[in-house]
């Protein structure tokens, strides 16, 4: 149950982070600091790890 939730959140954060990175890179979203994008990458990695743990634990 939780593994599907974590997988969906991980994919969502990863897609959002890549979109923000690309839009900031071409100058559309210049008001977003790089630290926000960095934290989004960290959140995606954390959700990936939680997803793997949840699959092993079979929550």
GIKABEL-V818888 format. One record per pair of residues at least 4 apart in sequence whose ideal C-beta (glycine too) atoms are under 6 Angstrom apart, sorted by the first residue. I is the first residue (numbers start at 1). J is the second residue. Records with the same first field share a line. If there is no record, write none. Layout:
I->J / J
This chain:
2->54 / 59
3->51 / 54 / 55
6->47 / 50 / 51 / 54
7->51
9->47
10->44 / 47 / 48 / 51
13->17 / 40 / 43 / 44
14->44
17->40 / 41 / 44
20->24 / 37
21->37
23->28 / 29
24->29 / 32
32->36
54->59
